[in-house]
Amino acid sequence: MQHISVVGSGTMGNGIAHTFAQFGFNVALIDTQSTALQRAIKTISNNLDRQVKKEILTAADKVSTLSRIVTYTNLNEGVKKADLVVEAATENESIKLDIFRELDRLCPEHTLLASNTSSISITEIASVTQRADRVIGMHFMNPVPVMKLVEVIKGYTTSVETTNTIITLSRKLDKVPVEVNDYPGFVANRILMPMINEAIYTLYEGVADVEAIDTVMKLGMAHPMGPLELADFIGLDVCLSILRVLYEGFGNPKYAPCPLLVKMVTAGKLGKKTGAGFYKY
Ligand SMILES: NC(=O)c1ccc[n+]([C@@H]2O[C@H](COP(=O)([O-])OP(=O)(O)OC[C@H]3O[C@@H](n4cnc5c(N)ncnc54)[C@H](O)[C@@H]3O)[C@@H](O)[C@H]2O)c1
């Protein structure tokens, strides 16, 4: 494993590219939008500066990390040499299925295909390829260079060999991989999203205001961030789409997204990335 291609250069894609490059891998960072790629390189450079300031990396490490990342708007060019592709494009099932159909067609035979999806079935993603044994979930947490967890999701057809390769690789990135099976929301979001949704219902029903809800959870439960601030950080559109996957996947009304969340997403108040959500940025 030396050549890693990352598809999608948004919040997660730039962090995944940063982390692989920091640990010596050659990274092809791919996005359909060249402006997204430019923004990603700027973000990676700023985040590397922060690591240099904290003495996690040297100034020379920053230069060599950046030199290992090459950007592409053309998928074919970007995956030619890939040993592994990590897809981190928009959380939308049809976008992801199209990307995996293309990846399967374009990538060398040996290439493993991973998705960073928060909630879409790995088994379903694998089913549109001719290499279902080599498709897996590699769910990094935000911000990727900082957070230790990689939730490794085994689809119904993922081989033991693929799983073991991804576990070994995650450890090379100084991460802690945890193996889970492919059911809606996996583990992380199956537990996190109902909590965030309940916090939004608590606001919606007027039980308390935004700051009160977050303060209760921060000081009362020792959470580093309140659930509403965390929702802003993740992106309210991402939270809504994960809740819909849980709701549809389990057919259980307890996962129904709060109407306030739906309304905020419709209004374009998506959280930190749009400058406003439960808080203003
Ligand atoms: N935001 C989080 O905290 C978080 C955490 C864990 C996992 N995830 C998952 O990571 C994935 C990416 O989320 P994000 O928050 O980085 O999204 P984002 O909206 O910040 O970035 C998505 C990027 O994908 C690009 N894209 C869309 N279609 C594409 C295509 N066909 N080919 C190449 N690029 C394409 C977009 O231009 C955009 O730059 C999603 O599956 C999400 O569920 C997000």
Ligand as a Chemical Component Dictionary entry (heavy atoms), coordinates in Angstrom:
data_LIG
# 
_chem_comp.id                   LIG 
_chem_comp.type                 NON-POLYMER 
_chem_comp.pdbx_formal_charge   0 
_chem_comp.three_letter_code    LIG 
# 
loop_
_chem_comp_atom.comp_id 
_chem_comp_atom.atom_id 
_chem_comp_atom.alt_atom_id 
_chem_comp_atom.type_symbol 
_chem_comp_atom.charge 
_chem_comp_atom.model_Cartn_x 
_chem_comp_atom.model_Cartn_y 
_chem_comp_atom.model_Cartn_z 
_chem_comp_atom.pdbx_ordinal 
LIG N1  N1  N 0  -18.707 15.848 8.245  1  
LIG C1  C1  C 0  -18.457 14.906 9.164  2  
LIG O1  O1  O 0  -18.286 15.198 10.366 3  
LIG C2  C2  C 0  -18.356 13.464 8.745  4  
LIG C3  C3  C 0  -17.818 12.522 9.648  5  
LIG C4  C4  C 0  -17.639 11.190 9.234  6  
LIG C5  C5  C 0  -18.023 10.815 7.955  7  
LIG N2  N2  N 1  -18.556 11.731 7.092  8  
LIG C6  C6  C 0  -18.905 11.290 5.728  9  
LIG O2  O2  O 0  -17.854 11.695 4.855  10 
LIG C7  C7  C 0  -18.390 11.933 3.547  11 
LIG C8  C8  C 0  -18.036 13.353 3.109  12 
LIG O3  O3  O 0  -18.603 14.255 4.023  13 
LIG P1  P1  P 0  -18.079 15.773 4.123  14 
LIG O4  O4  O 0  -18.658 16.308 5.387  15 
LIG O5  O5  O -1 -16.625 15.820 3.872  16 
LIG O6  O6  O 0  -18.856 16.423 2.868  17 
LIG P2  P2  P 0  -18.552 17.802 2.135  18 
LIG O7  O7  O 0  -19.854 18.280 1.600  19 
LIG O8  O8  O 0  -17.723 18.712 2.983  20 
LIG O9  O9  O 0  -17.607 17.365 0.892  21 
LIG C9  C9  C 0  -18.043 16.516 -0.127 22 
LIG C10 C10 C 0  -17.174 16.768 -1.358 23 
LIG O10 O10 O 0  -17.476 15.748 -2.313 24 
LIG C11 C11 C 0  -17.401 16.350 -3.586 25 
LIG N3  N3  N 0  -18.092 15.491 -4.551 26 
LIG C12 C12 C 0  -19.427 15.349 -4.768 27 
LIG N4  N4  N 0  -19.654 14.451 -5.758 28 
LIG C13 C13 C 0  -18.422 14.038 -6.184 29 
LIG C14 C14 C 0  -17.990 13.135 -7.185 30 
LIG N5  N5  N 0  -18.875 12.486 -7.961 31 
LIG N6  N6  N 0  -16.679 12.944 -7.352 32 
LIG C15 C15 C 0  -15.771 13.601 -6.582 33 
LIG N7  N7  N 0  -16.131 14.479 -5.615 34 
LIG C16 C16 C 0  -17.436 14.691 -5.423 35 
LIG C17 C17 C 0  -18.005 17.725 -3.408 36 
LIG O11 O11 O 0  -17.598 18.613 -4.445 37 
LIG C18 C18 C 0  -17.428 18.120 -2.037 38 
LIG O12 O12 O 0  -16.205 18.823 -2.175 39 
LIG C19 C19 C 0  -19.887 11.679 3.645  40 
LIG O13 O13 O 0  -20.141 10.354 3.243  41 
LIG C20 C20 C 0  -20.178 11.871 5.135  42 
LIG O14 O14 O 0  -21.299 11.137 5.568  43 
LIG C21 C21 C 0  -18.718 13.059 7.452  44 
# 
loop_
_chem_comp_bond.comp_id 
_chem_comp_bond.atom_id_1 
_chem_comp_bond.atom_id_2 
_chem_comp_bond.value_order 
_chem_comp_bond.pdbx_ordinal 
LIG N1  C1  SING 1  
LIG C1  O1  DOUB 2  
LIG C1  C2  SING 3  
LIG C2  C3  SING 4  
LIG C2  C21 DOUB 5  
LIG C3  C4  DOUB 6  
LIG C4  C5  SING 7  
LIG C5  N2  DOUB 8  
LIG N2  C6  SING 9  
LIG N2  C21 SING 10 
LIG C6  O2  SING 11 
LIG C6  C20 SING 12 
LIG O2  C7  SING 13 
LIG C7  C8  SING 14 
LIG C7  C19 SING 15 
LIG C8  O3  SING 16 
LIG O3  P1  SING 17 
LIG P1  O4  DOUB 18 
LIG P1  O5  SING 19 
LIG P1  O6  SING 20 
LIG O6  P2  SING 21 
LIG P2  O7  DOUB 22 
LIG P2  O8  SING 23 
LIG P2  O9  SING 24 
LIG O9  C9  SING 25 
LIG C9  C10 SING 26 
LIG C10 O10 SING 27 
LIG C10 C18 SING 28 
LIG O10 C11 SING 29 
LIG C11 N3  SING 30 
LIG C11 C17 SING 31 
LIG N3  C12 SING 32 
LIG N3  C16 SING 33 
LIG C12 N4  DOUB 34 
LIG N4  C13 SING 35 
LIG C13 C14 SING 36 
LIG C13 C16 DOUB 37 
LIG C14 N5  SING 38 
LIG C14 N6  DOUB 39 
LIG N6  C15 SING 40 
LIG C15 N7  DOUB 41 
LIG N7  C16 SING 42 
LIG C17 O11 SING 43 
LIG C17 C18 SING 44 
LIG C18 O12 SING 45 
LIG C19 O13 SING 46 
LIG C19 C20 SING 47 
LIG C20 O14 SING 48 
# 
